[in-house]
Amino acid sequence: MFRKKSKVDKQNKKRLLITHEYPKSTISEQYRMIRSNIDFSTVDKTIRTIVVTSAAPSAGKSTSAANIAITYAQADKKVLLIDGDLRKPTVHYTFETNNVIGLSSLITKQAEYNQAIKKTEIENLDIITSGPIPPNPSELLGSNNMEQIIKELLVNYDVIIIDTPPVLAVTDAAILSQITDGTILVTNVANNNRNHLIKTKDILVKANANILGIILNNVKNSDKDDYYYYNYYGEKNNE
């Protein structure tokens, strides 16, 4: 018996891990540039925990989070990608694995790390899926347990990337930005809304987030198809 593909299946099938499948492509090079810009974004502190978010849905944040994680793994870093979207998780679709045990299981102490961490076919890259969707995502992500989990995971990983829900939808990304080293905002220029981006930035700034920059997704170029461009807009650039 064959299972009919759902709309969700079709949507997630489009999330291409291009840095893994086409490492020499222009888009993969742009992601490596993002990685370099992150590494050089601060002099005094090494960026090891990164929140990837967006202002609104369908910006490409989950695709970007996965591909950034892969570029770090390709640079011989031990990397963990966490699905911090406890509302509409996607990492388990992207890496074609189950979501029975994950982040929510760890926060509520219903599972151990060795149960929640999953290896991928990509060398140096592990993932933690969202786990069962809880009734109180914001409370779980803002708990002391969540902060302690990140600290403990950093013992074994060089870089942790956390995929989070859109900022304007819920408070989850702002909460996680307070306990991580940096935040990257992703926007799709095809349906970009300047006011939404400004409001999103204001929310993150009020949360004391260290905004590393923005990924402009689906920028058009006369010579190329869609590609990703990373524009650093650190604090000095916003004065």
Sequence and secondary structure as in RCSB ss.txt:
>XXXX:A:sequence
MFRKKSKVDKQNKKRLLITHEYPKSTISEQYRMIRSNIDFSTVDKTIRTIVVTSAAPSAGKSTSAANIAITYAQA
DKKVLLIDGDLRKPTVHYTFETNNVIGLSSLITKQAEYNQAIKKTEIENLDIITSGPIPPNPSELLGSNNMEQII
KELLVNYDVIIIDTPPVLAVTDAAILSQITDGTILVTNVANNNRNHLIKTKDILVKANANILGIILNNVKNSDKD
DYYYYNYYGEKNNE
>XXXX:A:secstr
      HHHHHHHT   HHHH TTSHHHHHHHHHHHHHHTS SSS   EEEEEESSSSSSHHHHHHHHHHHHHHT
T  EEEEE  SSS  HHHHTT   SSSHHHHHTTSS HHHHEEE SSTTEEEE   S  S HHHHHTSHHHHHHH
HHHTTT SEEEEE   TTT SHHHHHHTTSSEEEEEEEGGG  HHHHHHHHHHHHHTT  EEEEEEEEE  SSSS
SEEEEE   GGGG 
